[in-house]
Amino acid sequence: MGDPLVSKNSVLFITLDSCRFDSFTQANAPALKAVGPLHKAQAPSYFTYGSHSAMFVGFTPGVPGTSAPILNPKAGKLFKLVGAGFPGKGGEGYQIAGRNIIDGFKREGFRTIGAGAMGWFDPETMTGQHLSDSFDDFIFTGNHGLARQIEYVNSRIAETEQDVFAFVNVGETHVPYWFEGAPWSEDDNPCVPFQTEDRSTDCRTRQVACVEFADRLLAPLLEAFSGSTILLCGDHGDCWGEDGLWEHGVSHWATLTVPLLVRVRGEPVERPDDLRDEIGEDLPDVAPTQEERRSRLHSLFRYRQNG
């Protein structure tokens, strides 16, 4: 990934909002995937505010099939708030004290820089204030502002010689799965709660394209932090017709199974030897087709009839 341009102790935390594990797997995203091995993890919640509230106090997505710290936050957190919750088993990436990890890093002398996309981050709302007011510098761009977010983060990094904690919430991967220059309309949302039309193919194609768009824009920032700590993950996923569900805001394997890639001070977090089956190993990496869903529902109906 090249020579680092920030300190080894600095942190880059990127959330691909609503990004499903299968979308990330299928995407041609060399810069994102160069962060480290891809882990199939379980998110702390199934919507943006819940997941970020949890992650901002150290509860990042985890792989419970292992006792390895960082991958299993119960064993050892990447960001551990001292004095809060279970003490862990050692192996934490950073131990900090504060009302959240942003406040904790600030107390350690880091310049804390944030860029939010989703409405939950809007500082004009109380939820947005809760998620954003601990940052030294923060910008809210709305869903489709990744280029502005990156420009903002880079400009603030250039102003300081401190260690940096930088956070970017990518909105392009959230419904309606659109980015500047996409060959489809921003107004055409293929994933609407309670819809009856099966548009899972459009959902998959477009979210994958959004991941690839994010990869192209984020590549230089990832390069700058290549010798530092990077946490890259989905905050939650989306349902694309599984069990009749669409979008997120509901607890389901599709909304909870997310990509996770981590490097700590330049070292990628590898797949541990003790990993049995990653969470969701028995679940599909790709959303089932409409015909597959019909077949499963038919089998379930016959089972109930015969039961």
Backbone bond lengths (Angstrom), bond angles and torsions (degrees), N, CA, C in turn:
res aa  C-N    CA-C-N  psi(-1)  N-CA   C-N-CA  omega(-1)  CA-C   N-CA-C  phi
1 M - - - 1.461 - - 1.529 112.10 -
2 G 1.306 118.73 -2.98 1.449 120.50 173.83 1.506 113.74 97.02
3 D 1.354 115.28 178.36 1.455 121.31 -177.84 1.526 110.30 -73.73
4 P 1.339 117.24 136.77 1.464 120.24 -179.82 1.517 111.38 -71.38
5 L 1.338 115.57 149.18 1.454 121.61 178.69 1.522 111.52 -114.91
6 V 1.319 117.60 1.92 1.461 122.75 174.91 1.522 107.53 -128.67
7 S 1.329 116.74 172.05 1.459 120.24 -176.57 1.525 111.74 -66.66
8 K 1.320 115.52 155.90 1.459 121.75 179.14 1.515 111.73 -61.36
9 N 1.310 117.33 -31.04 1.462 122.04 -176.74 1.522 112.87 -82.95
10 S 1.325 117.54 -8.41 1.460 121.47 -177.91 1.525 111.31 -70.24
11 V 1.333 115.37 162.18 1.466 121.90 -173.79 1.521 110.11 -132.11
12 L 1.330 115.83 135.56 1.460 123.03 170.11 1.524 107.74 -120.14
13 F 1.310 117.02 120.57 1.464 123.77 -177.60 1.524 107.20 -118.58
14 I 1.339 116.63 115.11 1.465 122.40 -178.19 1.518 109.52 -120.10
15 T 1.334 116.52 127.97 1.460 120.38 171.37 1.525 109.03 -112.23
16 L 1.319 115.70 125.51 1.460 122.17 172.90 1.525 105.87 -88.75
17 D 1.318 116.59 99.99 1.457 119.58 -170.02 1.529 111.81 -63.35
18 S 1.324 115.36 128.08 1.469 124.10 177.20 1.519 113.89 69.93
19 C 1.325 118.60 10.83 1.466 120.69 -173.91 1.523 111.66 -73.25
20 R 1.310 115.87 119.65 1.455 121.44 176.48 1.527 110.37 -74.97
21 F 1.325 114.54 153.69 1.456 119.63 178.31 1.523 110.90 -61.87
22 D 1.334 117.40 -42.64 1.461 119.54 -177.26 1.524 111.59 -67.29
23 S 1.326 117.79 -33.97 1.465 120.37 176.86 1.520 110.81 -62.59
24 F 1.321 116.26 -45.76 1.459 119.89 -179.83 1.522 110.39 -63.91
25 T 1.320 116.77 -40.89 1.461 120.92 -179.74 1.525 111.17 -59.89
26 Q 1.327 116.86 -42.28 1.462 121.71 -175.30 1.528 113.21 -79.67
27 A 1.322 117.28 -19.72 1.465 120.28 -174.47 1.524 112.20 -71.11
28 N 1.327 115.12 144.54 1.464 121.69 170.44 1.527 106.45 -86.19
29 A 1.327 115.44 90.97 1.463 121.22 -171.98 1.523 109.94 -134.31
30 P 1.329 117.66 70.62 1.470 120.23 -173.16 1.522 114.23 -62.28
31 A 1.323 118.47 -36.44 1.466 119.91 -178.63 1.521 111.22 -69.96
32 L 1.324 116.60 -44.75 1.466 120.02 178.27 1.523 110.83 -63.69
33 K 1.322 116.58 -43.49 1.464 120.32 -176.23 1.523 112.40 -74.19
34 A 1.329 117.45 -15.21 1.463 120.52 176.94 1.524 112.51 -76.07
35 V 1.329 117.33 -10.26 1.469 119.94 178.01 1.518 110.42 -58.61
36 G 1.327 116.84 -39.03 1.460 121.17 -179.64 1.510 110.28 167.41
37 P 1.339 117.44 -176.33 1.459 120.88 177.62 1.530 111.10 -58.76
38 L 1.323 115.75 144.39 1.458 121.59 178.68 1.524 109.82 -84.12
39 H 1.330 115.82 128.22 1.462 121.84 178.10 1.525 109.08 -115.30
40 K 1.324 115.77 138.12 1.463 121.12 174.48 1.525 107.54 -86.69
41 A 1.315 115.92 109.50 1.463 121.08 -170.74 1.522 111.51 -118.47
42 Q 1.312 114.56 168.74 1.454 122.00 177.74 1.524 108.80 -109.76
43 A 1.330 115.66 124.06 1.461 121.29 -178.65 1.526 110.63 -73.08
44 P 1.339 117.06 155.66 1.463 119.38 179.16 1.522 113.80 -75.06
45 S 1.339 118.07 -13.41 1.456 120.56 178.12 1.521 109.12 -158.56
46 Y 1.323 115.99 177.24 1.460 121.70 -174.81 1.532 112.29 -115.91
47 F 1.342 116.49 18.63 1.462 119.97 172.15 1.526 108.52 -152.35
48 T 1.315 115.90 162.77 1.463 121.84 -167.95 1.526 113.62 -58.56
49 Y 1.316 116.82 -51.27 1.466 119.59 -175.77 1.522 111.45 -64.23
50 G 1.335 117.18 -44.07 1.458 120.32 -179.50 1.517 112.31 -61.66
51 S 1.328 116.64 -45.99 1.463 119.99 -178.21 1.524 111.87 -66.78
52 H 1.328 117.28 -44.88 1.464 118.80 -178.09 1.527 111.66 -69.61
53 S 1.314 117.41 -34.93 1.464 119.38 175.58 1.520 110.41 -60.63
54 A 1.338 116.17 -41.09 1.466 120.43 178.60 1.526 111.39 -69.99
55 M 1.327 116.79 -45.53 1.466 119.72 -177.89 1.520 111.75 -65.77
56 F 1.328 116.82 -32.16 1.463 120.21 -179.77 1.526 112.72 -73.17
57 V 1.322 117.74 -5.57 1.471 120.01 169.40 1.528 110.56 -116.28
58 G 1.346 115.99 18.01 1.460 120.54 170.15 1.506 116.98 103.75
59 F 1.353 118.05 -3.66 1.460 120.00 -176.68 1.525 109.89 -93.41
60 T 1.320 115.22 75.83 1.454 122.58 -179.80 1.529 110.13 -78.73
61 P 1.348 118.91 164.52 1.465 119.87 178.14 1.519 111.64 -54.27
62 G 1.329 115.57 145.61 1.455 119.39 -174.34 1.509 113.71 -134.15
63 V 1.326 114.42 159.00 1.463 123.58 177.45 1.528 106.61 -114.08
64 P 1.326 119.03 97.31 1.463 120.42 -171.22 1.517 115.03 -74.79
65 G 1.320 118.88 -5.79 1.460 120.43 179.82 1.512 113.99 -79.23
66 T 1.332 117.56 12.36 1.460 121.11 -178.43 1.527 109.66 -142.58
67 S 1.313 115.71 157.03 1.464 120.65 174.16 1.525 111.12 -98.83
68 A 1.329 116.89 9.11 1.466 121.00 -179.08 1.523 110.71 -71.54
69 P 1.338 117.67 129.06 1.464 119.44 175.51 1.523 110.63 -62.48
70 I 1.287 115.62 163.86 1.461 126.37 -176.53 1.528 109.84 75.99
71 L 1.349 117.99 -56.45 1.458 119.63 177.18 1.519 110.83 -70.17
72 N 1.318 117.08 -38.64 1.462 121.60 174.56 1.526 107.63 -109.68
73 P 1.324 117.78 98.16 1.464 119.69 -176.17 1.524 114.00 -59.66
74 K 1.325 117.18 -21.53 1.465 118.70 177.18 1.523 110.52 -67.27
75 A 1.327 116.31 -33.06 1.464 120.71 179.18 1.523 111.56 -78.80
76 G 1.302 117.06 -34.78 1.465 121.36 179.93 1.515 109.47 -178.30
77 K 1.309 117.42 123.86 1.457 122.10 -174.56 1.529 111.54 -86.20
78 L 1.309 115.63 148.97 1.461 120.04 170.40 1.527 109.44 -64.25
79 F 1.328 116.09 -43.47 1.465 122.16 177.70 1.528 108.25 -120.53
80 K 1.307 117.45 104.74 1.461 122.13 -176.72 1.521 110.70 -105.03
81 L 1.343 116.18 118.26 1.453 120.80 173.17 1.522 108.84 -79.58
82 V 1.300 116.73 116.88 1.460 121.98 -176.60 1.524 109.83 -64.13
83 G 1.337 115.40 132.51 1.454 120.78 176.87 1.508 114.84 84.06
84 A 1.325 117.97 2.99 1.463 121.10 -178.94 1.524 110.11 -114.68
85 G 1.339 116.79 122.26 1.450 121.59 173.63 1.520 113.68 71.94
86 F 1.336 115.06 -161.04 1.462 123.30 -178.54 1.527 109.82 -60.95
87 P 1.333 118.05 133.48 1.471 119.82 -175.13 1.519 114.58 -68.30
88 G 1.351 118.78 -14.92 1.455 120.63 -179.28 1.513 112.27 83.05
89 K 1.314 115.48 177.22 1.466 121.74 -176.61 1.521 111.93 -111.63
90 G 1.306 116.99 14.44 1.459 120.65 -176.69 1.517 110.52 93.73
91 G 1.309 116.24 167.34 1.457 120.21 178.92 1.512 114.17 87.89
92 E 1.341 117.02 14.30 1.455 119.38 176.91 1.532 110.26 -64.39
93 G 1.322 115.40 148.59 1.457 119.11 177.78 1.514 112.48 -74.86
94 Y 1.329 116.25 -47.04 1.459 123.20 179.54 1.525 108.13 -139.74
95 Q 1.310 117.44 133.45 1.459 122.08 173.15 1.522 107.87 -111.20
96 I 1.325 115.32 118.21 1.459 120.79 -173.69 1.521 109.44 -136.90
97 A 1.318 116.25 157.91 1.458 122.48 179.51 1.521 108.96 -119.25
98 G 1.327 115.77 130.41 1.457 120.33 179.38 1.509 110.24 170.30
99 R 1.332 116.23 177.71 1.464 118.76 -179.50 1.522 111.83 -78.26
100 N 1.323 116.77 -14.12 1.462 123.82 171.12 1.525 106.63 -161.19
101 I 1.320 117.10 177.43 1.466 118.19 -175.00 1.524 111.86 -69.43
102 I 1.339 117.46 -29.93 1.463 118.95 178.47 1.523 109.89 -66.12
103 D 1.310 115.88 -47.35 1.461 120.84 176.52 1.527 110.69 -60.98
104 G 1.333 116.05 -39.31 1.462 120.23 179.25 1.515 112.76 -63.47
105 F 1.336 116.57 -44.98 1.468 119.18 177.69 1.530 111.12 -65.30
106 K 1.314 116.95 -37.78 1.467 120.05 177.73 1.528 110.43 -60.67
107 R 1.331 116.83 -41.67 1.463 121.02 179.01 1.534 111.57 -64.82
108 E 1.348 115.86 -24.76 1.464 120.49 178.14 1.528 112.19 -85.76
109 G 1.321 116.83 2.71 1.459 120.42 177.03 1.514 114.80 94.63
110 F 1.332 118.10 8.47 1.459 121.82 177.70 1.529 109.93 -78.21
111 R 1.327 116.10 148.32 1.467 121.85 166.99 1.523 106.05 -85.13
112 T 1.325 117.39 120.25 1.464 121.00 -175.76 1.522 109.48 -103.43
113 I 1.329 115.27 123.11 1.462 122.75 -172.54 1.521 108.24 -127.85
114 G 1.330 117.58 129.12 1.454 120.39 -178.26 1.513 112.59 -131.34
115 A 1.341 115.59 149.89 1.458 122.18 177.00 1.521 108.30 -140.78
116 G 1.326 117.08 111.80 1.456 121.92 -177.39 1.514 111.92 -107.98
117 A 1.329 115.54 147.22 1.458 120.83 -179.79 1.525 112.64 -110.51
118 M 1.324 116.61 -43.47 1.450 120.04 -173.29 1.530 111.63 -77.79
119 G 1.345 115.16 156.07 1.452 120.91 -176.09 1.510 114.78 -58.27
120 W 1.328 116.78 -25.76 1.461 120.30 176.97 1.534 111.73 -59.69
121 F 1.336 117.33 -21.86 1.465 121.93 -178.61 1.529 113.18 -92.64
122 D 1.310 117.83 -2.29 1.463 121.08 -176.20 1.533 110.11 -63.52
123 P 1.325 118.55 114.84 1.470 120.98 -178.06 1.526 113.86 -63.69
124 E 1.351 117.16 -12.03 1.462 120.15 176.57 1.523 111.86 -76.40
125 T 1.337 117.03 -10.60 1.460 121.62 178.02 1.526 109.22 -109.29
126 M 1.339 116.21 159.26 1.462 119.11 -179.70 1.522 111.69 -69.37
127 T 1.345 117.23 -33.89 1.468 118.27 176.42 1.516 110.30 -66.44
128 G 1.322 116.27 -39.23 1.458 120.00 177.78 1.514 112.39 -65.00
129 Q 1.316 116.34 -36.80 1.463 119.72 176.68 1.522 110.47 -64.85
130 H 1.330 115.89 -39.65 1.467 119.81 179.46 1.527 110.96 -61.08
131 L 1.340 117.13 -40.40 1.461 120.78 -177.18 1.529 113.05 -82.39
132 S 1.318 117.88 -21.02 1.470 119.09 -169.67 1.520 115.69 -115.87
133 D 1.335 118.70 -19.13 1.465 117.33 -167.55 1.524 114.74 -75.62
134 S 1.338 118.40 -6.61 1.467 119.55 176.87 1.528 112.60 -84.27
135 F 1.332 117.50 -14.75 1.466 120.83 -178.67 1.529 111.07 -74.49
136 D 1.336 115.62 144.21 1.463 119.72 170.52 1.521 110.54 -63.79
137 D 1.325 115.54 -42.56 1.462 122.34 -178.20 1.525 107.73 -133.47
138 F 1.331 116.61 133.79 1.463 119.26 -179.02 1.520 109.85 -147.81
139 I 1.350 114.83 139.65 1.456 121.26 174.57 1.524 109.14 -128.42
140 F 1.330 115.59 138.78 1.463 122.12 173.46 1.517 107.35 -114.00
141 T 1.343 116.01 122.41 1.465 119.97 -173.16 1.519 114.15 -110.61
142 G 1.331 118.60 -15.45 1.450 119.76 -168.19 1.519 109.80 84.60
143 N 1.336 115.12 176.33 1.473 121.48 -168.85 1.518 115.99 -52.56
144 H 1.311 117.42 -43.08 1.461 120.05 -165.33 1.520 111.02 -117.02
145 G 1.329 115.73 61.40 1.457 119.47 -175.77 1.507 113.98 -131.97
146 L 1.338 118.03 31.35 1.461 120.06 -174.45 1.523 112.39 -59.62
147 A 1.316 117.50 -40.58 1.470 119.42 179.90 1.526 110.75 -60.52
148 R 1.323 117.29 -42.91 1.471 121.46 178.10 1.522 110.90 -65.92
149 Q 1.320 116.68 -39.74 1.461 120.33 179.09 1.526 110.92 -59.78
150 I 1.321 115.62 -47.88 1.465 120.27 -178.30 1.525 110.72 -64.42
151 E 1.322 116.50 -42.70 1.471 120.17 177.99 1.530 110.41 -59.62
152 Y 1.318 116.66 -41.82 1.466 121.50 -179.99 1.526 111.08 -64.57
153 V 1.328 116.54 -48.48 1.467 120.53 -179.34 1.524 110.30 -61.04
154 N 1.319 116.84 -45.82 1.470 120.21 -179.82 1.527 111.73 -60.98
155 S 1.331 116.41 -40.60 1.467 119.33 -178.24 1.521 111.27 -65.82
156 R 1.333 116.93 -36.84 1.466 119.95 179.29 1.529 111.35 -73.35
157 I 1.322 117.13 -36.75 1.468 119.92 176.28 1.525 110.23 -61.65
158 A 1.334 115.90 -39.76 1.467 120.34 -177.96 1.523 112.37 -65.56
159 E 1.331 116.94 -20.07 1.464 120.74 -177.33 1.526 113.71 -84.08
160 T 1.335 117.44 -12.11 1.460 119.20 -170.25 1.520 112.37 -125.89
161 E 1.308 115.60 153.69 1.461 122.04 171.11 1.529 110.37 -109.17
162 Q 1.338 116.46 7.08 1.459 121.39 178.92 1.527 110.34 -77.05
163 D 1.354 115.62 165.10 1.452 119.16 163.04 1.527 107.38 -59.91
164 V 1.337 115.74 152.92 1.462 120.81 -174.29 1.524 110.52 -123.87
165 F 1.328 116.34 137.41 1.460 122.46 164.07 1.519 105.84 -114.25
166 A 1.331 116.41 110.26 1.463 121.76 -177.25 1.520 109.67 -115.25
167 F 1.316 115.96 134.25 1.465 122.07 -178.32 1.522 109.57 -126.56
168 V 1.343 115.91 133.87 1.464 121.62 176.90 1.523 108.80 -132.49
169 N 1.325 116.11 122.64 1.466 123.12 173.52 1.524 107.44 -101.50
170 V 1.332 116.82 109.78 1.468 122.46 -175.46 1.526 109.27 -84.71
171 G 1.337 116.45 121.53 1.457 120.55 -176.54 1.512 115.21 -94.45
172 E 1.331 117.59 -17.10 1.469 119.51 -176.38 1.525 112.54 -61.58
173 T 1.333 117.69 -29.09 1.466 121.15 -178.67 1.526 112.49 -79.78
174 H 1.319 117.73 -7.32 1.468 123.49 176.23 1.532 109.02 -83.02
175 V 1.333 117.29 155.14 1.466 118.51 174.27 1.528 109.08 -53.38
176 P 1.336 117.81 138.85 1.463 128.56 14.46 1.531 115.10 -91.79
177 Y 1.344 118.62 21.88 1.467 122.38 -179.90 1.537 110.01 57.73
178 W 1.310 114.74 68.58 1.465 120.39 -177.17 1.522 109.46 -141.61
179 F 1.329 115.99 149.35 1.461 121.67 174.93 1.519 108.84 -141.65
180 E 1.305 115.49 160.22 1.459 120.89 -179.70 1.521 109.61 -58.54
181 G 1.342 116.21 121.19 1.458 121.14 -178.87 1.511 114.34 95.28
182 A 1.334 117.82 -0.36 1.468 120.36 179.34 1.526 110.03 -64.16
183 P 1.345 117.75 143.51 1.465 120.96 -177.18 1.524 113.60 -82.62
184 W 1.318 117.78 27.79 1.466 121.78 174.30 1.523 107.33 -140.85
185 S 1.312 116.58 163.91 1.455 121.13 -174.01 1.526 112.07 -76.16
186 E 1.323 115.30 138.86 1.463 120.99 174.73 1.523 110.93 -62.10
187 D 1.332 116.60 -25.92 1.463 121.35 -177.18 1.520 113.14 -81.90
188 D 1.328 117.42 -8.20 1.467 121.00 -179.09 1.525 109.40 -95.23
189 N 1.315 116.85 97.77 1.464 122.00 -179.62 1.527 109.42 -95.99
190 P 1.342 118.17 113.46 1.465 120.51 -177.77 1.523 113.97 -82.28
191 C 1.342 117.32 -1.54 1.467 120.74 -174.64 1.523 109.57 -132.89
192 V 1.330 115.30 89.05 1.462 122.05 -177.69 1.526 108.82 -115.71
193 P 1.325 118.47 130.63 1.465 119.70 179.52 1.532 112.25 -52.35
194 F 1.315 115.31 135.66 1.469 124.27 175.84 1.528 113.74 70.95
195 Q 1.331 117.98 12.56 1.458 118.51 177.40 1.524 109.80 -66.60
196 T 1.328 115.64 155.59 1.465 120.81 179.81 1.520 112.08 -107.09
197 E 1.325 118.21 -16.97 1.462 121.38 177.65 1.522 110.02 -82.02
198 D 1.334 115.84 134.86 1.465 120.27 178.23 1.528 109.64 -83.02
199 R 1.322 116.44 105.00 1.463 121.69 177.55 1.529 110.17 -117.86
200 S 1.322 115.71 31.26 1.466 119.70 -178.02 1.524 112.11 -61.37
201 T 1.327 117.71 -34.16 1.466 120.18 179.07 1.524 110.76 -64.61
202 D 1.337 116.75 -43.66 1.466 120.10 176.36 1.524 110.70 -61.99
203 C 1.330 116.25 -42.87 1.468 120.20 179.92 1.522 110.46 -57.42
204 R 1.321 115.33 -49.25 1.461 120.18 -176.13 1.532 110.84 -64.91
205 T 1.324 116.25 -48.23 1.463 120.61 -178.07 1.524 111.27 -59.30
206 R 1.310 115.78 -43.45 1.464 119.86 -175.36 1.527 112.08 -75.23
207 Q 1.334 117.95 -40.30 1.463 117.45 179.11 1.527 111.06 -66.71
208 V 1.317 117.21 -38.48 1.466 120.12 175.97 1.530 109.99 -59.49
209 A 1.329 116.66 -43.91 1.466 120.15 178.94 1.527 110.95 -62.89
210 C 1.326 116.92 -35.42 1.470 120.46 178.28 1.526 111.32 -67.98
211 V 1.329 117.23 -37.92 1.468 120.48 175.27 1.527 109.58 -61.68
212 E 1.322 116.62 -42.81 1.462 120.53 -179.42 1.527 111.33 -66.48
213 F 1.333 116.92 -36.61 1.467 120.93 174.59 1.527 110.49 -62.24
214 A 1.331 116.21 -46.37 1.465 120.55 178.88 1.523 110.97 -61.18
215 D 1.317 116.62 -37.99 1.462 120.90 179.06 1.526 111.09 -59.32
216 R 1.313 116.34 -44.78 1.467 119.94 -178.08 1.531 111.03 -64.15
217 L 1.316 116.98 -41.86 1.462 119.78 -177.37 1.522 112.78 -76.03
218 L 1.323 117.05 -34.90 1.463 120.56 -175.39 1.524 113.60 -83.24
219 A 1.330 117.53 -12.26 1.468 120.67 -174.09 1.532 113.26 -52.23
220 P 1.337 120.57 -48.15 1.473 118.92 -179.50 1.530 113.17 -64.56
221 L 1.329 117.75 -36.94 1.462 120.40 178.92 1.525 110.62 -66.85
222 L 1.320 116.67 -41.15 1.464 120.61 176.04 1.524 110.54 -62.67
223 E 1.312 116.19 -38.27 1.466 120.91 177.18 1.525 110.71 -60.80
224 A 1.328 115.74 -41.95 1.463 120.14 -178.38 1.523 112.12 -63.68
225 F 1.333 117.17 -31.64 1.466 121.78 -177.88 1.529 112.62 -100.88
226 S 1.313 117.86 14.19 1.467 120.41 -173.10 1.518 113.51 -62.07
227 G 1.318 117.94 -28.28 1.456 120.83 177.95 1.512 112.65 -97.57
228 S 1.323 116.37 9.67 1.460 122.49 -176.95 1.525 109.32 -114.05
229 T 1.319 116.63 -157.69 1.462 121.38 178.13 1.520 109.60 -99.23
230 I 1.335 115.91 130.94 1.458 121.98 176.69 1.521 108.55 -128.69
231 L 1.317 116.33 127.23 1.458 122.66 169.82 1.516 107.10 -115.09
232 L 1.323 116.40 116.99 1.458 123.03 -179.11 1.519 108.06 -123.82
233 C 1.325 117.30 123.87 1.464 119.14 -177.27 1.519 110.63 -159.14
234 G 1.329 115.21 165.44 1.447 120.64 164.41 1.520 108.03 -84.29
235 D 1.330 116.74 145.42 1.465 118.30 175.71 1.521 110.64 -83.22
236 H 1.313 115.56 -26.27 1.466 123.91 174.17 1.517 106.45 -169.69
237 G 1.313 117.22 174.73 1.455 120.73 176.18 1.519 110.96 -111.45
238 D 1.324 115.85 -162.63 1.460 122.86 176.43 1.517 109.65 -133.28
239 C 1.325 116.43 151.42 1.464 121.52 169.73 1.520 108.64 -89.72
240 W 1.317 115.39 139.28 1.461 121.58 177.99 1.522 109.92 -123.09
241 G 1.294 116.37 53.40 1.455 121.99 177.91 1.506 114.66 98.04
242 E 1.331 118.44 -7.83 1.461 120.80 177.79 1.527 108.99 -60.72
243 D 1.324 115.38 128.55 1.471 121.59 -179.69 1.525 111.94 55.06
244 G 1.332 115.92 29.37 1.456 120.89 178.03 1.513 114.74 75.41
245 L 1.334 117.62 13.04 1.466 121.84 -175.45 1.531 111.56 -104.96
246 W 1.322 115.01 146.68 1.463 121.76 177.11 1.525 109.66 -134.25
247 E 1.324 115.59 142.92 1.459 124.83 178.80 1.524 110.30 72.05
248 H 1.340 118.44 -149.98 1.463 121.00 -175.22 1.527 109.61 -130.47
249 G 1.335 116.36 -160.85 1.457 119.23 -174.85 1.514 112.28 84.32
250 V 1.335 116.15 13.88 1.460 122.28 178.01 1.524 107.81 -142.09
251 S 1.326 116.89 141.94 1.464 120.30 -178.20 1.524 110.19 -77.79
252 H 1.326 116.59 118.46 1.465 123.02 -176.04 1.521 106.92 -160.86
253 W 1.342 117.13 153.61 1.466 117.80 -178.73 1.529 111.88 -57.18
254 A 1.344 116.99 -33.02 1.463 119.39 -177.52 1.530 112.07 -71.85
255 T 1.330 117.55 -27.71 1.465 119.83 178.60 1.522 112.22 -89.10
256 L 1.323 117.61 -12.95 1.464 120.72 -176.51 1.528 113.81 -107.03
257 T 1.331 118.47 -17.94 1.461 121.24 -177.96 1.526 109.58 -91.34
258 V 1.329 116.30 118.34 1.466 120.73 -170.89 1.526 111.27 -135.62
259 P 1.333 116.85 158.55 1.469 120.18 173.26 1.522 110.95 -74.26
260 L 1.324 115.51 145.40 1.464 121.99 177.51 1.520 108.60 -140.73
261 L 1.319 116.74 125.04 1.461 122.90 174.70 1.521 107.60 -135.31
262 V 1.324 116.28 135.15 1.463 120.13 -174.82 1.524 110.04 -140.61
263 R 1.307 116.30 140.40 1.462 121.42 163.69 1.523 107.28 -132.27
264 V 1.313 116.42 141.28 1.461 121.62 -176.93 1.520 108.72 -118.06
265 R 1.317 115.34 114.14 1.470 122.31 -178.27 1.530 110.92 50.10
266 G 1.320 114.61 45.38 1.455 121.53 174.80 1.512 115.88 91.50
267 E 1.345 118.22 -9.06 1.463 121.34 -176.97 1.526 110.40 -104.79
268 P 1.340 118.59 118.17 1.461 120.29 178.14 1.528 111.88 -62.68
269 V 1.315 116.40 143.41 1.461 121.68 176.73 1.526 107.73 -85.97
270 E 1.333 115.63 110.39 1.456 122.07 -173.64 1.528 111.59 -83.63
271 R 1.313 115.31 168.11 1.463 120.72 173.69 1.524 108.30 -68.68
272 P 1.331 118.56 123.83 1.469 120.81 -175.99 1.521 112.50 -75.81
273 D 1.330 115.72 154.66 1.461 121.06 -178.48 1.520 112.51 -65.51
274 D 1.345 117.16 -29.13 1.463 119.26 -174.67 1.520 113.02 -87.06
275 L 1.339 117.63 1.71 1.456 119.84 -176.78 1.517 110.07 -66.49
276 R 1.307 115.70 120.68 1.459 120.69 179.91 1.525 108.49 -81.62
277 D 1.308 116.89 -87.99 1.454 121.37 174.99 1.514 107.66 -124.33
278 E 1.321 116.33 124.77 1.455 118.73 178.87 1.520 108.99 -62.72
279 I 1.328 115.90 152.16 1.448 120.08 -179.59 1.523 109.60 -55.84
280 G 1.318 115.76 132.24 1.445 119.38 -179.02 1.512 113.73 81.89
281 E 1.348 118.35 10.02 1.465 120.21 -178.77 1.525 110.65 -61.27
282 D 1.339 115.58 -30.08 1.455 120.42 179.25 1.521 111.67 -88.22
283 L 1.323 117.33 1.92 1.446 121.67 179.76 1.523 109.33 -104.30
284 P 1.334 117.49 155.12 1.464 119.73 -175.36 1.515 112.63 -66.91
285 D 1.345 116.18 142.25 1.454 121.19 173.97 1.525 110.73 -78.41
286 V 1.336 116.16 -17.68 1.452 122.26 179.79 1.515 108.00 -126.46
287 A 1.319 117.27 139.20 1.456 120.60 -179.17 1.526 110.35 -59.40
288 P 1.342 118.31 138.47 1.458 120.73 179.09 1.519 111.15 -65.46
289 T 1.332 115.65 151.05 1.454 120.75 177.71 1.523 109.77 -74.54
290 Q 1.329 115.05 169.50 1.463 119.50 178.46 1.525 110.50 -59.75
291 E 1.338 117.57 -40.16 1.462 120.74 -179.86 1.525 110.68 -65.43
292 E 1.338 117.01 -40.17 1.465 120.09 177.48 1.520 111.26 -64.07
293 R 1.314 117.12 -39.30 1.461 120.08 178.52 1.520 110.92 -65.36
294 R 1.344 116.08 -41.53 1.463 119.50 178.23 1.519 111.00 -61.26
295 S 1.354 115.29 -41.89 1.461 119.77 -179.85 1.522 111.16 -62.67
296 R 1.339 116.38 -42.03 1.466 120.07 179.82 1.523 111.11 -65.58
297 L 1.342 116.62 -42.43 1.461 119.85 178.85 1.522 111.02 -64.93
298 H 1.348 116.48 -37.68 1.460 120.52 178.23 1.524 110.39 -64.38
299 S 1.335 116.60 -42.46 1.466 120.59 178.55 1.520 110.89 -63.98
300 L 1.345 116.62 -40.91 1.458 120.50 178.91 1.521 110.55 -64.72
301 F 1.342 116.98 -40.48 1.461 120.99 179.51 1.524 110.46 -62.85
302 R 1.347 116.73 -44.33 1.467 120.05 178.87 1.518 111.04 -63.81
303 Y 1.351 116.58 -38.60 1.466 120.62 179.18 1.523 110.29 -61.41
304 R 1.345 115.89 -43.73 1.461 119.20 -178.89 1.524 111.32 -68.09
305 Q 1.337 116.33 -35.90 1.458 119.47 177.64 1.522 111.26 -63.96
306 N 1.341 115.45 -39.51 1.468 120.23 -176.78 1.520 112.43 -84.00
307 G 1.360 116.81 -14.41 1.456 120.28 -176.18 1.500 112.99 -77.07
